[in-house]
Amino acid sequence: GAGKVTAKFEAVVAEDELRAAFDTVAPASGSAEGIVIAVDQPSITKVNSFTLRTASGEELVFDVGALDLTNGGFNAGHLREHMATGTGIVVDFTLIDGKRVANRLTDAV
């Protein structure tokens, strides 16, 4: 963002090298708001991942990690209800190995 070169590659680059370079400039954590458009839920108690569409139309995929359920946080099983009703959520996440891992889900205001 400030124009600082943090990595340089020549020729072919392995995926792990490229991912590590991106991870150094990408935020380690963040939050996103939008509506749930897909849920990968193999059983009633297990949710692997979900897809969120932001107001700008970006589709973000999140793996589900250990969720903080305090102060209005809800469990991943509740995502299907949000998908069915189209009500928005806020996802707090951490980047782990280049993947967004949700650690807190709350209702959008």
Disulfide bonds with the S-S distance in Angstrom:
none
